[in-house]
Amino acid sequence: GPSQVFSVNGPMPLYKDLGSLDNVNYSNKTFWSSADEGNNFVYSKTKPSGNQIISDAINLDKIQSSTYDFLLASHVIEHIANPIKAIYEWKRVIKNNGFLVILAPDKRRTYDKNRKITKIDHIISDYENEISEDDSTHFEEVIKFHDISNDSTLQNRDELKERTYKNFENRMLHHHVYDENLLIDIL
């Protein structure tokens, strides 16, 4: 974050209603942003800064259980190799009767448009087999079906291969492809 989706002019303008907001990133330097851990997360010009937490989505051990009223995850879950593990962790850090807001990209409008929606059995298998974030299962599928013409961050397939094989560092890969039904099944 911050995400335009939740901004005042976004389709889900939640930021305006928040008293505070913390942010979690897997590293202090990502493709999308860079920030050091601490009280320096700015999501609104009119709200106080929140905490920037450096931690992986599947292991939020820096956060106590039942800390938050809600968790916002916009375009995060597709970058996670073991989404069920992440959701269990996300549920752990929100209070009873808290909310998870999970947004995933519509494959028809992304570079995943040539890939099939992931089956729930595969997602469950990843959880049962304790798949970790360095998983390379989908690398060849991504390289074969990635629509480079719909990805402004790449020039050619060689760049895609290089980026894909360095996914644990950059987390650009979409491990799984979602639709509303798959998200409901996972939850």
BELLINVEN-V553771 format. One record per backbone hydrogen bond with DSSP energy under -0.5 kcal/mol. CO is the residue of the C=O (numbers start at 1). NH is the residue of the N-H. If there is no record, write none. Layout:
[[CO NH] [CO NH]]
//
This chain:
[[3 6] [4 7] [5 12] [6 15] [7 10] [10 13] [12 14] [14 17] [15 18] [23 53] [25 55] [28 35] [33 30] [38 40] [38 52] [40 42] [41 43] [41 50] [44 47] [50 41] [51 23] [51 53] [52 38] [53 25] [53 55] [56 59] [59 56] [60 63] [64 67] [68 95] [69 99] [71 101] [73 75] [73 103] [76 79] [77 80] [78 175] [78 176] [82 86] [83 87] [84 88] [85 89] [86 90] [87 91] [88 92] [89 93] [90 94] [92 66] [93 67] [93 68] [95 98] [99 71] [100 102] [101 73] [101 103] [103 75] [103 76] [105 107] [106 109] [107 110] [110 113] [111 147] [112 115] [119 122] [119 123] [120 124] [121 125] [122 126] [123 127] [124 128] [125 129] [126 131] [127 130] [132 135] [136 139] [138 142] [139 143] [140 144] [141 145] [142 146] [146 148] [147 150] [148 151] [151 154] [156 160] [157 161] [158 162] [159 163] [160 164] [161 165] [162 166] [163 166] [164 167] [166 169] [166 170] [167 171] [173 175] [177 118] [178 107] [179 183] [180 184] [181 185] [182 186] [183 187]]
//
